């Protein structure tokens, strides 16, 4: 079986494509790595691929446009691992996703949205606050607003820079958790062991884009009180289904010492490098990296079969 892997060749933020290819080859399959621009211009280049991983980072310079690649692949009848283009758009549009999570009873940080013009925010919000792009991922352009006097200048400068809505949220908790959810191999889903990223400065640091590029953070198993762990597992499954996610995703969650949990966002194209959080969480559950890749591939194939699409997906 040949597996296609579509990614943004110019992106230096991760090595997902190469990692997935190594996992595919460890299974005895072959892989074809293709730039997302080429995949959109000539989808026929992937004709020999049974299943495709779409790990596009940005398309034509924009993270907001990356679901378009998945839309093109699906439109040409390809079996694509993960959520469909509509769900990817919804989850990448963090404002929309936050509204859905809120209506599903999933706790999210207090905040407001800024779309230019006058700044009108609830008077009870507490500083420091986080300002982040409404669409972009990888924490691009994220800012920390330490006090009220800085809010207007930071938001206006940021809005001018990114030309998209800004989410402004209270900085909550001191621990940042990764909560992976994957297909369980039996037609359902399972929550992986929780992981926590601890930066060199210690817990409480904000993972801005610059902080992520510096590196040096440690990914460790997250130890939580039993009641908080049980609650987080249920919330993650509820969030997965509320957003109609398929096959796999990673939720970024902040945890407070009092046991409070806050969902920051859903990552429907999570980092899949062997030493990153998703792979480490799977390994903690007894699922080695090639087996993780196979599970995701099989889940996508089974979905195509249920739709009556059989033949090349063997």
C-alpha positions in Angstrom: 0.0 0.0 0.0 1.2 3.5 -0.8 0.5 6.4 1.5 0.5 10.0 0.3 1.7 12.7 2.6 0.9 16.2 1.7 2.6 19.1 3.5 4.0 22.6 3.2 7.5 22.1 1.9 8.6 25.7 2.8 7.5 25.3 6.4 10.2 24.7 9.0 7.9 24.4 12.0 7.8 20.6 12.1 9.0 17.4 10.5 5.7 15.6 10.4 5.9 14.5 6.8 9.3 12.8 7.3 8.1 11.3 10.5 4.9 9.9 9.0 7.0 8.5 6.1 9.2 6.7 8.5 6.2 5.2 10.3 4.7 4.1 7.0 7.9 2.5 5.8 8.2 0.7 9.2 4.9 -1.0 8.3 6.3 -2.2 5.0 4.3 0.3 2.9 5.6 3.0 0.6 5.1 6.7 0.9 4.9 9.7 -1.5 5.6 13.1 0.0 4.1 16.0 -2.0 4.0 19.7 -1.5 0.5 21.1 -0.9 0.8 23.5 -3.9 1.5 20.6 -6.2 -1.3 18.5 -4.7 -3.8 21.3 -5.5 -2.4 22.0 -8.9 -2.3 18.4 -10.0 -4.2 16.0 -7.6 -3.5 13.2 -10.1 0.0 13.0 -8.7 -1.5 11.1 -5.8 -3.4 8.5 -7.9 -1.4 5.6 -6.8 -1.9 6.4 -3.1 -4.5 4.4 -1.2 -4.7 6.8 1.8 -3.4 10.4 2.3 -2.2 12.2 5.3 -2.7 16.0 4.8 -0.4 17.8 7.1 -0.5 21.2 5.4 0.9 23.9 7.7 0.0 26.9 5.5 -1.3 27.2 2.0 -0.1 30.2 0.0 1.2 31.8 3.2 -2.0 31.4 5.2 -3.0 29.0 7.9 -6.6 30.0 7.3 -6.4 28.5 3.8 -5.0 25.1 4.7 -8.4 23.3 4.8 -8.7 24.1 1.1 -6.1 21.5 0.4 -8.2 18.9 2.1 -11.3 20.0 0.2 -9.5 19.5 -3.1 -8.2 16.0 -2.0 -11.7 14.9 -0.9 -13.3 16.4 -4.1 -11.1 14.1 -6.1 -12.3 11.1 -4.2 -9.2 10.4 -2.1 -9.3 8.7 1.3 -7.9 11.3 3.7 -6.9 10.6 7.3 -8.6 12.9 9.8 -11.4 15.4 9.7 -13.1 16.7 6.6 -12.5 20.1 5.2 -15.6 21.6 6.9 -14.5 20.5 10.3 -10.9 21.7 9.7 -12.2 25.1 8.8 -14.4 25.2 11.9 -11.6 24.1 14.3 -9.0 26.4 12.7 -11.5 29.2 13.1 -10.9 29.4 16.8 -13.8 31.8 17.5 -16.3 29.5 15.9 -14.8 26.4 17.7 -14.9 28.2 21.0 -18.6 29.0 20.6 -19.3 25.3 19.8 -17.3 24.1 22.8 -19.1 26.6 25.1 -22.5 25.5 23.9 -21.4 21.9 24.5 -20.6 22.6 28.1 -16.8 22.5 27.6 -15.1 25.1 29.8 -13.1 27.8 28.0 -11.3 30.9 29.3 -13.3 34.1 29.7 -12.6 36.6 27.0 -13.9 38.6 24.1 -13.3 39.0 20.3 -11.7 42.1 18.7 -12.5 42.9 15.1 -11.0 46.3 14.8 -12.4 49.7 15.9 -13.3 50.5 19.5 -12.3 48.0 22.2 -15.3 47.0 24.3 -14.5 44.2 26.7 -16.2 43.0 29.9 -15.2 44.9 33.0 -14.6 41.8 35.1 -11.8 40.3 32.9 -8.5 39.8 34.8 -5.0 40.5 33.6 -2.7 39.2 32.3 -4.5 38.2 29.1 -3.6 36.4 25.9 -4.3 37.8 22.5 -4.1 35.3 19.6 -5.2 35.2 16.0 -8.7 34.0 15.2 -7.5 31.6 12.5 -3.7 30.9 12.7 -2.2 28.0 14.5 1.3 27.4 16.0 0.6 30.5 18.2 1.7 32.8 15.4 1.5 36.5 16.4 0.3 35.6 19.9 0.8 38.4 22.5 0.7 38.6 26.3 -1.1 41.6 27.6 0.1 42.2 31.2 -2.1 45.2 32.1 -5.1 47.1 30.9 -3.1 50.1 29.8 -1.4 48.0 27.1 -4.5 46.4 25.8 -5.6 49.0 23.1 -2.2 49.5 21.6 -1.4 45.8 21.5 -4.7 44.8 19.9 -4.6 47.5 17.3 -1.1 46.7 16.3 -1.8 43.0 16.2 -5.0 43.5 14.1 -3.1 45.7 11.7 -0.4 43.0 11.3 -2.6 39.9 10.8 -5.8 41.4 9.4 -8.1 38.9 11.1 -10.2 38.8 14.2 -8.3 38.5 17.5 -9.3 36.4 20.5 -8.5 37.9 23.9 -8.6 35.6 26.8 -7.7 35.5 30.5 -4.5 33.7 31.1 -5.6 30.7 33.2 -3.8 28.0 35.1 -0.1 27.3 35.3 0.0 24.0 33.5 -0.4 23.4 29.8 -1.7 19.9 28.9 -2.0 18.1 25.6 -4.9 15.7 25.4 -4.9 13.4 22.4 -7.9 11.6 21.1 -7.6 8.8 18.5 -9.6 6.0 16.9 -9.6 3.0 19.2 -9.4 0.4 16.5 -12.9 -0.8 17.1 -14.9 1.9 15.5 -14.8 4.2 18.5 -12.4 6.7 20.1 -10.1 6.7 23.0 -8.4 9.4 25.1 -4.6 9.0 25.3 -2.6 9.6 28.5 -2.3 13.3 29.2 1.0 15.0 28.4 2.4 18.3 29.7 4.9 20.6 28.2 7.3 22.2 30.7 9.5 25.0 29.4 12.9 25.7 30.8 11.5 28.6 32.8 9.2 26.3 34.6 5.4 25.9 34.7 3.3 29.0 33.9 5.2 30.2 30.8 3.1 31.0 27.7 3.9 29.0 24.6 4.1 31.8 22.1 5.4 31.2 18.6 8.8 32.6 19.6 8.9 30.3 22.7 8.1 27.3 20.5 10.9 28.1 18.0 13.5 28.4 20.8 12.7 24.8 21.9 14.1 23.3 25.1 10.8 22.4 26.6 10.2 19.0 28.1 7.2 16.8 27.3 6.3 14.7 30.3 3.4 12.6 31.5 0.8 14.8 33.2 -0.1 13.7 36.7 -3.6 14.9 37.7 -5.8 14.2 40.7 -8.2 11.3 39.9 -11.3 13.5 39.8 -9.7 16.0 37.4 -8.3 13.2 35.2 -11.8 11.6 34.9 -13.4 14.9 34.2 -10.8 15.8 31.6 -11.2 12.5 29.8 -15.0 12.9 29.6 -14.7 16.6 28.4 -12.2 15.6 25.7 -14.5 12.9 24.3 -17.4 15.4 24.5 -15.4 18.0 22.7 -14.2 15.6 20.0 -17.8 14.6 19.2 -19.2 18.2 19.5 -16.8 19.3 16.8 -17.4 16.2 14.6 -13.7 15.4 14.6 -12.6 12.2 12.9 -9.6 9.8 13.5 -7.4 12.0 15.7 -6.9 15.4 17.2 -5.1 17.1 20.1 -6.7 19.5 22.6 -4.6 22.1 24.3 -5.9 22.5 27.9 -4.8 24.7 30.8 -5.1 23.3 34.3 -5.4 25.3 37.5 -4.2 24.2 40.9 -7.8 24.3 42.1 -8.7 21.5 39.6 -10.3 23.8 37.0 -9.8 22.9 33.4 -10.0 25.2 30.3 -9.9 24.1 26.7 -7.9 26.5 24.6 -8.3 25.0 21.1 -8.6 21.8 19.0 -5.8 20.8 16.7 -7.2 18.6 13.9 -3.7 18.5 12.3 -1.6 17.9 15.4 2.2 17.5 15.3 3.0 13.9 14.5 6.8 13.8 15.0 8.0 10.7 16.9 9.2 12.7 19.9 6.2 15.1 20.1 3.2 14.9 22.4 0.8 12.9 20.3 3.3 10.1 19.6 4.6 10.1 23.2 1.0 9.9 24.5 0.3 7.0 22.2 3.5 5.2 23.4 2.4 5.7 27.0 -0.8 3.9 26.0 1.3 1.0 24.6 0.9 2.1 21.0 4.2 2.4 19.2 4.6 5.0 16.4 4.1 2.7 13.4 1.1 1.2 15.1 -0.3 4.7 15.6 0.1 5.4 11.9 -1.6 2.1 11.0 -4.5 2.7 13.3 -5.2 6.1 11.7 -4.9 4.7 8.2 -7.2 1.8 9.0 -9.8 4.1 10.5 -9.8 6.2 7.4 -10.1 3.1 5.2 -13.0 1.7 7.2 -14.8 5.0 6.9 -14.5 4.8 3.1 -15.8 1.2 3.1 -18.8 2.2 5.1 -19.6 4.7 2.4 -19.3 2.0 -0.2 -15.9 3.2 -1.5 -13.8 0.0 -1.8 -11.2 -1.1 -4.3 -7.9 0.6 -3.9 -8.1 1.0 -0.1 -6.6 -2.4 0.6 
